Amino acid sequence: MVTDAVAACIRPGDHGTTFGGNPFVAAAAQVVFRRVADAGFLAASCERGAQLARGVRAIAAAHPALVAEVRSPLGSGLFVGVQLAAGLQPKPLVAAALQRGLLLITAVPAAQHLRRRRRLWAARAARVL
């Protein structure tokens, strides 16, 4: 749920929601929070995130005409941002990745930014890359 002012600014697909507010997903959120609170979870997430960032940077280096920038802030875990080269639209890339089992979302509407959707199954994403 959002305010009318926020609703007027976003369209379907602009904003992903992990826990949509109903009792089932709230219970699932509690399980996720317990898992994330585990002492080794953050370290493993950072390790996998570094692996993912290296893979994305290697792809970017191999295709400099397609990728303008790769961002992965230190300690961000599985959050890697990719800015596509000017003039490229993310929609075809998002669709192609989904066909290969990798979920991506755009972070900025009508821009050339992609954001890898967080999920706990990091090993699969690393293998896809």
N, CA, C and O atoms as a Tinker XYZ file with bonds, in Angstrom:
   516  protein
     1  N      0.838000   -1.162000    0.000000    73     2
     2  CA     0.000000    0.000000    0.000000    64     1     3
     3  C      0.889000    1.233000    0.000000    63     2     4     5
     4  O      1.903000    1.290000    0.695000    81     3
     5  N      0.496000    2.197000   -0.778000    73     3     6
     6  CA     1.231000    3.457000   -0.856000    64     5     7
     7  C      0.246000    4.613000   -0.808000    63     6     8     9
     8  O     -0.959000    4.428000   -0.977000    81     7
     9  N      0.767000    5.792000   -0.578000    73     7    10
    10  CA    -0.091000    6.971000   -0.582000    64     9    11
    11  C     -0.490000    7.302000   -2.019000    63    10    12    13
    12  O      0.122000    6.810000   -2.967000    81    11
    13  N     -1.509000    8.130000   -2.173000    73    11    14
    14  CA    -1.934000    8.540000   -3.511000    64    13    15
    15  C     -0.814000    9.253000   -4.252000    63    14    16    17
    16  O     -0.666000    9.086000   -5.463000    81    15
    17  N     -0.014000   10.058000   -3.527000    73    15    18
    18  CA     1.088000   10.782000   -4.164000    64    17    19
    19  C      2.126000    9.817000   -4.723000    63    18    20    21
    20  O      2.641000   10.029000   -5.821000    81    19
    21  N      2.436000    8.760000   -3.977000    73    19    22
    22  CA     3.400000    7.765000   -4.460000    64    21    23
    23  C      2.788000    6.974000   -5.606000    63    22    24    25
    24  O      3.449000    6.738000   -6.617000    81    23
    25  N      1.531000    6.562000   -5.462000    73    23    26
    26  CA     0.862000    5.786000   -6.503000    64    25    27
    27  C      0.842000    6.539000   -7.834000    63    26    28    29
    28  O      0.926000    5.919000   -8.894000    81    27
    29  N      0.734000    7.859000   -7.787000    73    27    30
    30  CA     0.707000    8.654000   -9.015000    64    29    31
    31  C      2.063000    8.673000   -9.712000    63    30    32    33
    32  O      2.146000    9.006000  -10.895000    81    31
    33  N      3.117000    8.323000   -8.995000    73    31    34
    34  CA     4.471000    8.404000   -9.553000    64    33    35
    35  C      5.021000    7.071000  -10.041000    63    34    36    37
    36  O      6.016000    7.056000  -10.766000    81    35
    37  N      4.405000    5.949000   -9.668000    73    35    38
    38  CA     4.951000    4.650000  -10.060000    64    37    39
    39  C      3.951000    3.881000  -10.909000    63    38    40    41
    40  O      2.741000    4.085000  -10.819000    81    39
    41  N      4.491000    2.993000  -11.734000    73    39    42
    42  CA     3.688000    2.130000  -12.584000    64    41    43
    43  C      4.003000    0.682000  -12.215000    63    42    44    45
    44  O      5.024000    0.427000  -11.576000    81    43
    45  N      3.156000   -0.270000  -12.600000    73    43    46
    46  CA     3.478000   -1.673000  -12.347000    64    45    47
    47  C      4.862000   -2.009000  -12.913000    63    46    48    49
    48  O      5.175000   -1.684000  -14.059000    81    47
    49  N      5.673000   -2.658000  -12.096000    73    47    50
    50  CA     7.028000   -3.016000  -12.492000    64    49    51
    51  C      8.083000   -2.045000  -12.006000    63    50    52    53
    52  O      9.270000   -2.371000  -12.014000    81    51
    53  N      7.668000   -0.838000  -11.576000    73    51    54
    54  CA     8.641000    0.146000  -11.074000    64    53    55
    55  C      9.167000   -0.226000   -9.699000    63    54    56    57
    56  O     10.299000    0.109000   -9.350000    81    55
    57  N      8.352000   -0.913000   -8.923000    73    55    58
    58  CA     8.725000   -1.192000   -7.536000    64    57    59
    59  C      8.407000   -2.643000   -7.214000    63    58    60    61
    60  O      7.260000   -3.075000   -7.327000    81    59
    61  N      9.427000   -3.391000   -6.811000    73    59    62
    62  CA     9.213000   -4.767000   -6.383000    64    61    63
    63  C      8.901000   -4.797000   -4.898000    63    62    64    65
    64  O      9.358000   -3.939000   -4.142000    81    63
    65  N      8.133000   -5.774000   -4.486000    73    63    66
    66  CA     7.834000   -5.916000   -3.063000    64    65    67
    67  C      8.173000   -7.329000   -2.635000    63    66    68    69
    68  O      7.730000   -8.296000   -3.255000    81    67
    69  N      8.947000   -7.448000   -1.591000    73    67    70
    70  CA     9.316000   -8.758000   -1.082000    64    69    71
    71  C      8.230000   -9.301000   -0.167000    63    70    72    73
    72  O      7.835000  -10.460000   -0.288000    81    71
    73  N      7.751000   -8.477000    0.737000    73    71    74
    74  CA     6.750000   -8.922000    1.695000    64    73    75
    75  C      5.526000   -8.036000    1.526000    63    74    76    77
    76  O      5.483000   -6.917000    2.038000    81    75
    77  N      4.531000   -8.541000    0.805000    73    75    78
    78  CA     3.390000   -7.745000    0.398000    64    77    79
    79  C      2.388000   -7.412000    1.480000    63    78    80    81
    80  O      1.379000   -6.779000    1.171000    81    79
    81  N      2.596000   -7.793000    2.720000    73    79    82
    82  CA     1.750000   -7.324000    3.799000    64    81    83
    83  C      0.657000   -8.270000    4.251000    63    82    84    85
    84  O     -0.060000   -7.938000    5.194000    81    83
    85  N      0.487000   -9.424000    3.638000    73    83    86
    86  CA    -0.551000  -10.333000    4.127000    64    85    87
    87  C      0.053000  -11.301000    5.150000    63    86    88    89
    88  O      1.277000  -11.394000    5.246000    81    87
    89  N     -0.769000  -12.020000    5.911000    73    87    90
    90  CA    -0.247000  -12.881000    6.983000    64    89    91
    91  C      0.737000  -13.954000    6.497000    63    90    92    93
    92  O      1.713000  -14.253000    7.184000    81    91
    93  N      0.488000  -14.522000    5.337000    73    91    94
    94  CA     1.395000  -15.558000    4.832000    64    93    95
    95  C      2.790000  -15.000000    4.590000    63    94    96    97
    96  O      3.777000  -15.569000    5.056000    81    95
    97  N      2.876000  -13.888000    3.863000    73    95    98
    98  CA     4.198000  -13.338000    3.572000    64    97    99
    99  C      4.835000  -12.737000    4.819000    63    98   100   101
   100  O      6.061000  -12.687000    4.917000    81    99
   101  N      4.029000  -12.282000    5.768000    73    99   102
   102  CA     4.587000  -11.797000    7.031000    64   101   103
   103  C      5.254000  -12.952000    7.784000    63   102   104   105
   104  O      6.320000  -12.773000    8.373000    81   103
   105  N      4.633000  -14.132000    7.767000    73   103   106
   106  CA     5.237000  -15.309000    8.399000    64   105   107
   107  C      6.514000  -15.701000    7.663000    63   106   108   109
   108  O      7.512000  -16.053000    8.291000    81   107
   109  N      6.483000  -15.640000    6.335000    73   107   110
   110  CA     7.688000  -15.941000    5.561000    64   109   111
   111  C      8.782000  -14.926000    5.873000    63   110   112   113
   112  O      9.958000  -15.286000    5.935000    81   111
   113  N      8.415000  -13.682000    6.067000    73   111   114
   114  CA     9.393000  -12.643000    6.405000    64   113   115
   115  C     10.087000  -12.961000    7.719000    63   114   116   117
   116  O     11.289000  -12.734000    7.857000    81   115
   117  N      9.344000  -13.484000    8.684000    73   115   118
   118  CA     9.954000  -13.841000    9.961000    64   117   119
   119  C     11.019000  -14.919000    9.774000    63   118   120   121
   120  O     12.074000  -14.865000   10.406000    81   119
   121  N     10.751000  -15.890000    8.916000    73   119   122
   122  CA    11.727000  -16.945000    8.636000    64   121   123
   123  C     12.962000  -16.331000    7.975000    63   122   124   125
   124  O     14.094000  -16.648000    8.342000    81   123
   125  N     12.737000  -15.458000    7.010000    73   123   126
   126  CA    13.857000  -14.811000    6.322000    64   125   127
   127  C     14.676000  -13.971000    7.299000    63   126   128   129
   128  O     15.905000  -14.023000    7.273000    81   127
   129  N     14.022000  -13.212000    8.145000    73   127   130
   130  CA    14.742000  -12.387000    9.118000    64   129   131
   131  C     15.595000  -13.238000   10.051000    63   130   132   133
   132  O     16.720000  -12.864000   10.381000    81   131
   133  N     15.061000  -14.385000   10.476000    73   131   134
   134  CA    15.859000  -15.278000   11.331000    64   133   135
   135  C     17.085000  -15.782000   10.575000    63   134   136   137
   136  O     18.177000  -15.859000   11.139000    81   135
   137  N     16.906000  -16.122000    9.305000    73   135   138
   138  CA    18.029000  -16.626000    8.489000    64   137   139
   139  C     19.074000  -15.531000    8.283000    63   138   140   141
   140  O     20.272000  -15.783000    8.409000    81   139
   141  N     18.629000  -14.332000    7.973000    73   139   142
   142  CA    19.550000  -13.219000    7.734000    64   141   143
   143  C     20.310000  -12.867000    9.011000    63   142   144   145
   144  O     21.454000  -12.418000    8.946000    81   143
   145  N     19.688000  -13.064000   10.160000    73   143   146
   146  CA    20.333000  -12.759000   11.434000    64   145   147
   147  C     21.417000  -13.781000   11.798000    63   146   148   149
   148  O     22.206000  -13.537000   12.710000    81   147
   149  N     21.465000  -14.907000   11.107000    73   147   150
   150  CA    22.481000  -15.920000   11.361000    64   149   151
   151  C     23.872000  -15.322000   11.161000    63   150   152   153
   152  O     24.094000  -14.569000   10.213000    81   151
   153  N     24.802000  -15.652000   12.043000    73   151   154
   154  CA    26.139000  -15.045000   12.036000    64   153   155
   155  C     26.878000  -15.219000   10.712000    63   154   156   157
   156  O     27.591000  -14.310000   10.289000    81   155
   157  N     26.728000  -16.344000   10.062000    73   155   158
   158  CA    27.470000  -16.579000    8.822000    64   157   159
   159  C     26.801000  -16.058000    7.571000    63   158   160   161
   160  O     27.401000  -16.053000    6.496000    81   159
   161  N     25.564000  -15.621000    7.704000    73   159   162
   162  CA    24.813000  -15.216000    6.520000    64   161   163
   163  C     25.436000  -14.004000    5.825000    63   162   164   165
   164  O     25.615000  -14.010000    4.607000    81   163
   165  N     25.764000  -12.968000    6.595000    73   163   166
   166  CA    26.324000  -11.752000    6.005000    64   165   167
   167  C     27.644000  -12.034000    5.307000    63   166   168   169
   168  O     27.878000  -11.553000    4.199000    81   167
   169  N     28.506000  -12.811000    5.948000    73   167   170
   170  CA    29.800000  -13.135000    5.336000    64   169   171
   171  C     29.609000  -13.902000    4.031000    63   170   172   173
   172  O     30.272000  -13.613000    3.035000    81   171
   173  N     28.705000  -14.875000    4.035000    73   171   174
   174  CA    28.447000  -15.651000    2.820000    64   173   175
   175  C     27.844000  -14.768000    1.727000    63   174   176   177
   176  O     28.186000  -14.901000    0.552000    81   175
   177  N     26.944000  -13.868000    2.125000    73   175   178
   178  CA    26.335000  -12.960000    1.160000    64   177   179
   179  C     27.387000  -12.046000    0.532000    63   178   180   181
   180  O     27.376000  -11.823000   -0.679000    81   179
   181  N     28.282000  -11.525000    1.345000    73   179   182
   182  CA    29.341000  -10.652000    0.831000    64   181   183
   183  C     30.275000  -11.418000   -0.097000    63   182   184   185
   184  O     30.708000  -10.890000   -1.121000    81   183
   185  N     30.585000  -12.661000    0.259000    73   183   186
   186  CA    31.455000  -13.492000   -0.586000    64   185   187
   187  C     30.807000  -13.769000   -1.936000    63   186   188   189
   188  O     31.439000  -13.628000   -2.983000    81   187
   189  N     29.539000  -14.164000   -1.898000    73   187   190
   190  CA    28.828000  -14.416000   -3.156000    64   189   191
   191  C     28.644000  -13.129000   -3.956000    63   190   192   193
   192  O     28.730000  -13.140000   -5.184000    81   191
   193  N     28.394000  -12.029000   -3.265000    73   191   194
   194  CA    28.249000  -10.744000   -3.946000    64   193   195
   195  C     29.520000  -10.337000   -4.658000    63   194   196   197
   196  O     29.470000   -9.826000   -5.777000    81   195
   197  N     30.669000  -10.561000   -4.016000    73   195   198
   198  CA    31.953000  -10.254000   -4.658000    64   197   199
   199  C     32.154000  -11.131000   -5.889000    63   198   200   201
   200  O     32.656000  -10.668000   -6.914000    81   199
   201  N     31.760000  -12.403000   -5.782000    73   199   202
   202  CA    31.855000  -13.314000   -6.925000    64   201   203
   203  C     30.951000  -12.833000   -8.063000    63   202   204   205
   204  O     31.354000  -12.817000   -9.226000    81   203
   205  N     29.733000  -12.444000   -7.711000    73   203   206
   206  CA    28.795000  -11.940000   -8.709000    64   205   207
   207  C     29.331000  -10.673000   -9.367000    63   206   208   209
   208  O     29.273000  -10.540000  -10.590000    81   207
   209  N     29.854000   -9.739000   -8.566000    73   207   210
   210  CA    30.383000   -8.480000   -9.104000    64   209   211
   211  C     31.554000   -8.742000  -10.043000    63   210   212   213
   212  O     31.662000   -8.107000  -11.093000    81   211
   213  N     32.434000   -9.675000   -9.674000    73   211   214
   214  CA    33.558000  -10.011000  -10.572000    64   213   215
   215  C     33.043000  -10.544000  -11.906000    63   214   216   217
   216  O     33.552000  -10.184000  -12.967000    81   215
   217  N     32.030000  -11.406000  -11.840000    73   215   218
   218  CA    31.467000  -11.954000  -13.071000    64   217   219
   219  C     30.826000  -10.885000  -13.941000    63   218   220   221
   220  O     31.008000  -10.878000  -15.159000    81   219
   221  N     30.080000   -9.987000  -13.319000    73   219   222
   222  CA    29.424000   -8.909000  -14.076000    64   221   223
   223  C     30.480000   -7.975000  -14.667000    63   222   224   225
   224  O     30.349000   -7.533000  -15.809000    81   223
   225  N     31.523000   -7.674000  -13.894000    73   223   226
   226  CA    32.595000   -6.809000  -14.418000    64   225   227
   227  C     33.330000   -7.475000  -15.585000    63   226   228   229
   228  O     33.730000   -6.795000  -16.530000    81   227
   229  N     33.509000   -8.785000  -15.527000    73   227   230
   230  CA    34.147000   -9.498000  -16.640000    64   229   231
   231  C     33.286000   -9.416000  -17.897000    63   230   232   233
   232  O     33.798000   -9.215000  -18.999000    81   231
   233  N     31.986000   -9.573000  -17.724000    73   231   234
   234  CA    31.074000   -9.440000  -18.867000    64   233   235
   235  C     31.133000   -8.018000  -19.421000    63   234   236   237
   236  O     31.175000   -7.822000  -20.636000    81   235
   237  N     31.136000   -7.028000  -18.527000    73   235   238
   238  CA    31.204000   -5.630000  -18.955000    64   237   239
   239  C     32.502000   -5.348000  -19.715000    63   238   240   241
   240  O     32.494000   -4.637000  -20.719000    81   239
   241  N     33.615000   -5.906000  -19.234000    73   239   242
   242  CA    34.909000   -5.700000  -19.909000    64   241   243
   243  C     34.909000   -6.331000  -21.295000    63   242   244   245
   244  O     35.525000   -5.809000  -22.224000    81   243
   245  N     34.221000   -7.447000  -21.425000    73   243   246
   246  CA    34.152000   -8.124000  -22.723000    64   245   247
   247  C     33.200000   -7.421000  -23.693000    63   246   248   249
   248  O     33.271000   -7.643000  -24.902000    81   247
   249  N     32.308000   -6.572000  -23.167000    73   247   250
   250  CA    31.306000   -5.892000  -24.000000    64   249   251
   251  C     31.221000   -4.409000  -23.640000    63   250   252   253
   252  O     30.170000   -3.944000  -23.199000    81   251
   253  N     32.314000   -3.661000  -23.821000    73   251   254
   254  CA    32.326000   -2.254000  -23.403000    64   253   255
   255  C     31.331000   -1.372000  -24.151000    63   254   256   257
   256  O     30.967000   -0.309000  -23.649000    81   255
   257  N     30.889000   -1.774000  -25.313000    73   255   258
   258  CA    29.911000   -0.973000  -26.053000    64   257   259
   259  C     28.509000   -1.111000  -25.459000    63   258   260   261
   260  O     27.615000   -0.334000  -25.793000    81   259
   261  N     28.312000   -2.100000  -24.577000    73   259   262
   262  CA    26.992000   -2.337000  -24.000000    64   261   263
   263  C     26.849000   -1.827000  -22.570000    63   262   264   265
   264  O     25.758000   -1.441000  -22.150000    81   263
   265  N     27.951000   -1.825000  -21.825000    73   263   266
   266  CA    27.889000   -1.490000  -20.394000    64   265   267
   267  C     28.703000   -0.241000  -20.109000    63   266   268   269
   268  O     29.896000   -0.190000  -20.407000    81   267
   269  N     28.061000    0.767000  -19.531000    73   267   270
   270  CA    28.751000    2.011000  -19.187000    64   269   271
   271  C     29.417000    1.910000  -17.825000    63   270   272   273
   272  O     30.512000    2.440000  -17.637000    81   271
   273  N     28.768000    1.230000  -16.855000    73   271   274
   274  CA    29.302000    1.184000  -15.498000    64   273   275
   275  C     28.703000    0.011000  -14.738000    63   274   276   277
   276  O     27.546000   -0.358000  -14.937000    81   275
   277  N     29.523000   -0.568000  -13.859000    73   275   278
   278  CA    29.069000   -1.602000  -12.931000    64   277   279
   279  C     29.342000   -1.079000  -11.535000    63   278   280   281
   280  O     30.452000   -0.638000  -11.233000    81   279
   281  N     28.323000   -1.129000  -10.680000    73   279   282
   282  CA    28.475000   -0.652000   -9.297000    64   281   283
   283  C     28.116000   -1.759000   -8.326000    63   282   284   285
   284  O     27.065000   -2.391000   -8.433000    81   283
   285  N     29.014000   -1.978000   -7.375000    73   283   286
   286  CA    28.765000   -2.944000   -6.306000    64   285   287
   287  C     29.425000   -2.406000   -5.052000    63   286   288   289
   288  O     30.589000   -2.710000   -4.790000    81   287
   289  N     28.711000   -1.615000   -4.274000    73   287   290
   290  CA    29.301000   -1.033000   -3.068000    64   289   291
   291  C     29.824000   -2.112000   -2.128000    63   290   292   293
   292  O     29.193000   -3.156000   -1.964000    81   291
   293  N     30.955000   -1.865000   -1.522000    73   291   294
   294  CA    31.563000   -2.799000   -0.591000    64   293   295
   295  C     30.566000   -3.181000    0.498000    63   294   296   297
   296  O     29.943000   -2.318000    1.115000    81   295
   297  N     30.427000   -4.469000    0.720000    73   295   298
   298  CA    29.514000   -4.948000    1.749000    64   297   299
   299  C     28.059000   -4.976000    1.327000    63   298   300   301
   300  O     27.175000   -5.147000    2.166000    81   299
   301  N     27.795000   -4.811000    0.031000    73   299   302
   302  CA    26.409000   -4.756000   -0.427000    64   301   303
   303  C     25.816000   -6.127000   -0.683000    63   302   304   305
   304  O     24.642000   -6.237000   -1.037000    81   303
   305  N     26.602000   -7.167000   -0.511000    73   303   306
   306  CA    26.086000   -8.507000   -0.753000    64   305   307
   307  C     25.727000   -8.699000   -2.205000    63   306   308   309
   308  O     26.539000   -8.426000   -3.089000    81   307
   309  N     24.530000   -9.162000   -2.461000    73   307   310
   310  CA    24.115000   -9.509000   -3.819000    64   309   311
   311  C     23.447000   -8.358000   -4.558000    63   310   312   313
   312  O     22.548000   -8.572000   -5.371000    81   311
   313  N     23.876000   -7.170000   -4.281000    73   311   314
   314  CA    23.326000   -5.995000   -4.945000    64   313   315
   315  C     24.382000   -5.472000   -5.916000    63   314   316   317
   316  O     25.410000   -4.941000   -5.498000    81   315
   317  N     24.124000   -5.623000   -7.202000    73   315   318
   318  CA    25.049000   -5.164000   -8.238000    64   317   319
   319  C     24.250000   -4.321000   -9.218000    63   318   320   321
   320  O     23.241000   -4.773000   -9.759000    81   319
   321  N     24.700000   -3.103000   -9.441000    73   319   322
   322  CA    24.035000   -2.215000  -10.382000    64   321   323
   323  C     24.804000   -2.164000  -11.690000    63   322   324   325
   324  O     26.035000   -2.132000  -11.696000    81   323
   325  N     24.082000   -2.156000  -12.786000    73   323   326
   326  CA    24.690000   -2.085000  -14.116000    64   325   327
   327  C     24.032000   -0.935000  -14.866000    63   326   328   329
   328  O     22.812000   -0.902000  -15.025000    81   327
   329  N     24.843000   -0.003000  -15.321000    73   327   330
   330  CA    24.311000    1.056000  -16.173000    64   329   331
   331  C     24.666000    0.698000  -17.605000    63   330   332   333
   332  O     25.839000    0.569000  -17.955000    81   331
   333  N     23.646000    0.540000  -18.420000    73   331   334
   334  CA    23.859000    0.212000  -19.825000    64   333   335
   335  C     24.356000    1.431000  -20.577000    63   334   336   337
   336  O     24.162000    2.569000  -20.149000    81   335
   337  N     24.998000    1.174000  -21.700000    73   335   338
   338  CA    25.494000    2.263000  -22.540000    64   337   339
   339  C     24.316000    3.103000  -23.031000    63   338   340   341
   340  O     23.189000    2.621000  -23.137000    81   339
   341  N     24.603000    4.354000  -23.321000    73   339   342
   342  CA    23.579000    5.293000  -23.785000    64   341   343
   343  C     22.822000    4.713000  -24.975000    63   342   344   345
   344  O     23.411000    4.154000  -25.900000    81   343
   345  N     21.522000    4.862000  -24.926000    73   343   346
   346  CA    20.675000    4.416000  -26.031000    64   345   347
   347  C     20.174000    2.988000  -25.899000    63   346   348   349
   348  O     19.252000    2.600000  -26.617000    81   347
   349  N     20.744000    2.202000  -25.013000    73   347   350
   350  CA    20.292000    0.827000  -24.840000    64   349   351
   351  C     19.168000    0.767000  -23.813000    63   350   352   353
   352  O     19.221000    1.430000  -22.777000    81   351
   353  N     18.163000   -0.024000  -24.111000    73   351   354
   354  CA    17.039000   -0.191000  -23.207000    64   353   355
   355  C     17.181000   -1.515000  -22.457000    63   354   356   357
   356  O     17.588000   -2.513000  -23.051000    81   355
   357  N     16.859000   -1.540000  -21.184000    73   355   358
   358  CA    17.061000   -2.751000  -20.381000    64   357   359
   359  C     16.039000   -3.857000  -20.625000    63   358   360   361
   360  O     16.320000   -5.020000  -20.332000    81   359
   361  N     14.873000   -3.530000  -21.147000    73   359   362
   362  CA    13.791000   -4.507000  -21.244000    64   361   363
   363  C     14.189000   -5.805000  -21.968000    63   362   364   365
   364  O     13.878000   -6.880000  -21.457000    81   363
   365  N     14.860000   -5.760000  -23.129000    73   363   366
   366  CA    15.243000   -7.018000  -23.791000    64   365   367
   367  C     16.233000   -7.842000  -22.965000    63   366   368   369
   368  O     16.166000   -9.071000  -22.967000    81   367
   369  N     17.141000   -7.182000  -22.269000    73   367   370
   370  CA    18.101000   -7.886000  -21.432000    64   369   371
   371  C     17.407000   -8.536000  -20.238000    63   370   372   373
   372  O     17.719000   -9.673000  -19.882000    81   371
   373  N     16.477000   -7.828000  -19.627000    73   371   374
   374  CA    15.714000   -8.372000  -18.497000    64   373   375
   375  C     14.954000   -9.620000  -18.951000    63   374   376   377
   376  O     14.938000  -10.623000  -18.238000    81   375
   377  N     14.333000   -9.569000  -20.116000    73   375   378
   378  CA    13.577000  -10.713000  -20.643000    64   377   379
   379  C     14.500000  -11.893000  -20.949000    63   378   380   381
   380  O     14.168000  -13.033000  -20.626000    81   379
   381  N     15.644000  -11.633000  -21.562000    73   379   382
   382  CA    16.588000  -12.704000  -21.885000    64   381   383
   383  C     17.145000  -13.353000  -20.618000    63   382   384   385
   384  O     17.297000  -14.573000  -20.563000    81   383
   385  N     17.445000  -12.555000  -19.615000    73   383   386
   386  CA    17.951000  -13.097000  -18.353000    64   385   387
   387  C     16.893000  -13.978000  -17.693000    63   386   388   389
   388  O     17.214000  -15.047000  -17.174000    81   387
   389  N     15.641000  -13.539000  -17.710000    73   387   390
   390  CA    14.565000  -14.314000  -17.102000    64   389   391
   391  C     14.419000  -15.674000  -17.780000    63   390   392   393
   392  O     14.168000  -16.675000  -17.109000    81   391
   393  N     14.575000  -15.718000  -19.101000    73   391   394
   394  CA    14.499000  -16.986000  -19.825000    64   393   395
   395  C     15.607000  -17.944000  -19.388000    63   394   396   397
   396  O     15.475000  -19.160000  -19.527000    81   395
   397  N     16.699000  -17.387000  -18.859000    73   395   398
   398  CA    17.835000  -18.202000  -18.404000    64   397   399
   399  C     17.823000  -18.407000  -16.884000    63   398   400   401
   400  O     18.783000  -18.932000  -16.321000    81   399
   401  N     16.735000  -17.992000  -16.223000    73   399   402
   402  CA    16.586000  -18.234000  -14.800000    64   401   403
   403  C     17.171000  -17.180000  -13.886000    63   402   404   405
   404  O     17.315000  -17.423000  -12.688000    81   403
   405  N     17.512000  -16.014000  -14.414000    73   403   406
   406  CA    18.071000  -14.939000  -13.604000    64   405   407
   407  C     17.088000  -13.776000  -13.581000    63   406   408   409
   408  O     16.722000  -13.248000  -14.630000    81   407
   409  N     16.666000  -13.379000  -12.396000    73   407   410
   410  CA    15.689000  -12.312000  -12.254000    64   409   411
   411  C     16.397000  -10.973000  -12.093000    63   410   412   413
   412  O     17.154000  -10.777000  -11.142000    81   411
   413  N     16.151000  -10.051000  -13.024000    73   411   414
   414  CA    16.683000   -8.693000  -12.983000    64   413   415
   415  C     15.510000   -7.729000  -12.962000    63   414   416   417
   416  O     14.437000   -8.026000  -13.486000    81   415
   417  N     15.725000   -6.575000  -12.353000    73   415   418
   418  CA    14.726000   -5.517000  -12.440000    64   417   419
   419  C     15.436000   -4.213000  -12.769000    63   418   420   421
   420  O     16.619000   -4.045000  -12.476000    81   419
   421  N     14.707000   -3.304000  -13.374000    73   419   422
   422  CA    15.270000   -1.986000  -13.635000    64   421   423
   423  C     15.122000   -1.155000  -12.375000    63   422   424   425
   424  O     14.125000   -1.262000  -11.662000    81   423
   425  N     16.112000   -0.332000  -12.109000    73   423   426
   426  CA    16.106000    0.479000  -10.899000    64   425   427
   427  C     15.584000    1.880000  -11.153000    63   426   428   429
   428  O     15.089000    2.529000  -10.232000    81   427
   429  N     15.683000    2.354000  -12.371000    73   427   430
   430  CA    15.261000    3.710000  -12.710000    64   429   431
   431  C     14.399000    3.618000  -13.972000    63   430   432   433
   432  O     14.893000    3.199000  -15.018000    81   431
   433  N     13.132000    3.999000  -13.892000    73   431   434
   434  CA    12.278000    3.920000  -15.074000    64   433   435
   435  C     12.843000    4.730000  -16.243000    63   434   436   437
   436  O     13.396000    5.814000  -16.064000    81   435
   437  N     12.686000    4.175000  -17.425000    73   435   438
   438  CA    13.096000    4.839000  -18.669000    64   437   439
   439  C     14.573000    5.203000  -18.660000    63   438   440   441
   440  O     14.973000    6.167000  -19.311000    81   439
   441  N     15.376000    4.459000  -17.944000    73   439   442
   442  CA    16.816000    4.681000  -17.925000    64   441   443
   443  C     17.513000    3.368000  -18.237000    63   442   444   445
   444  O     16.868000    2.332000  -18.400000    81   443
   445  N     18.816000    3.421000  -18.316000    73   443   446
   446  CA    19.571000    2.233000  -18.692000    64   445   447
   447  C     20.209000    1.572000  -17.475000    63   446   448   449
   448  O     21.371000    1.170000  -17.536000    81   447
   449  N     19.480000    1.452000  -16.384000    73   447   450
   450  CA    20.006000    0.843000  -15.171000    64   449   451
   451  C     19.334000   -0.498000  -14.932000    63   450   452   453
   452  O     18.130000   -0.644000  -15.140000    81   451
   453  N     20.115000   -1.475000  -14.495000    73   451   454
   454  CA    19.575000   -2.770000  -14.094000    64   453   455
   455  C     19.995000   -3.033000  -12.662000    63   454   456   457
   456  O     21.062000   -2.599000  -12.228000    81   455
   457  N     19.172000   -3.727000  -11.949000    73   455   458
   458  CA    19.509000   -4.115000  -10.589000    64   457   459
   459  C     19.188000   -5.593000  -10.462000    63   458   460   461
   460  O     18.079000   -6.030000  -10.770000    81   459
   461  N     20.162000   -6.351000  -10.008000    73   459   462
   462  CA    19.937000   -7.773000   -9.820000    64   461   463
   463  C     19.041000   -7.946000   -8.610000    63   462   464   465
   464  O     19.346000   -7.453000   -7.525000    81   463
   465  N     17.961000   -8.632000   -8.796000    73   463   466
   466  CA    16.990000   -8.826000   -7.731000    64   465   467
   467  C     17.599000   -9.713000   -6.651000    63   466   468   469
   468  O     18.105000  -10.797000   -6.944000    81   467
   469  N     17.550000   -9.261000   -5.423000    73   467   470
   470  CA    18.094000  -10.038000   -4.314000    64   469   471
   471  C     17.292000  -11.324000   -4.143000    63   470   472   473
   472  O     16.066000  -11.336000   -4.252000    81   471
   473  N     18.010000  -12.385000   -3.876000    73   471   474
   474  CA    17.357000  -13.609000   -3.454000    64   473   475
   475  C     18.377000  -14.465000   -2.736000    63   474   476   477
   476  O     19.583000  -14.265000   -2.878000    81   475
   477  N     17.897000  -15.400000   -1.983000    73   475   478
   478  CA    18.789000  -16.180000   -1.144000    64   477   479
   479  C     19.567000  -17.228000   -1.924000    63   478   480   481
   480  O     20.541000  -17.776000   -1.409000    81   479
   481  N     19.172000  -17.512000   -3.122000    73   479   482
   482  CA    19.813000  -18.557000   -3.908000    64   481   483
   483  C     20.921000  -17.965000   -4.768000    63   482   484   485
   484  O     20.834000  -17.979000   -5.996000    81   483
   485  N     21.952000  -17.451000   -4.131000    73   483   486
   486  CA    23.022000  -16.735000   -4.812000    64   485   487
   487  C     23.857000  -17.647000   -5.691000    63   486   488   489
   488  O     24.338000  -17.218000   -6.740000    81   487
   489  N     24.036000  -18.871000   -5.294000    73   487   490
   490  CA    24.889000  -19.769000   -6.049000    64   489   491
   491  C     24.385000  -19.935000   -7.480000    63   490   492   493
   492  O     25.186000  -20.005000   -8.412000    81   491
   493  N     23.073000  -19.999000   -7.663000    73   491   494
   494  CA    22.534000  -20.142000   -9.005000    64   493   495
   495  C     22.866000  -18.935000   -9.877000    63   494   496   497
   496  O     23.247000  -19.090000  -11.038000    81   495
   497  N     22.723000  -17.748000   -9.327000    73   495   498
   498  CA    23.029000  -16.538000  -10.092000    64   497   499
   499  C     24.501000  -16.518000  -10.472000    63   498   500   501
   500  O     24.847000  -16.145000  -11.593000    81   499
   501  N     25.361000  -16.911000   -9.560000    73   499   502
   502  CA    26.783000  -16.925000   -9.857000    64   501   503
   503  C     27.090000  -17.924000  -10.978000    63   502   504   505
   504  O     27.943000  -17.670000  -11.829000    81   503
   505  N     26.388000  -19.062000  -10.971000    73   503   506
   506  CA    26.605000  -20.059000  -12.033000    64   505   507
   507  C     26.104000  -19.560000  -13.368000    63   506   508   509
   508  O     26.717000  -19.842000  -14.398000    81   507
   509  N     24.984000  -18.812000  -13.379000    73   507   510
   510  CA    24.432000  -18.294000  -14.636000    64   509   511
   511  C     25.442000  -17.376000  -15.295000    63   510   512   513
   512  O     25.613000  -17.411000  -16.514000    81   511
   513  N     26.116000  -16.548000  -14.495000    73   511   514
   514  CA    27.122000  -15.638000  -15.026000    64   513   515
   515  C     28.371000  -16.391000  -15.398000    63   514   516
   516  O     29.338000  -15.791000  -15.867000    81   515
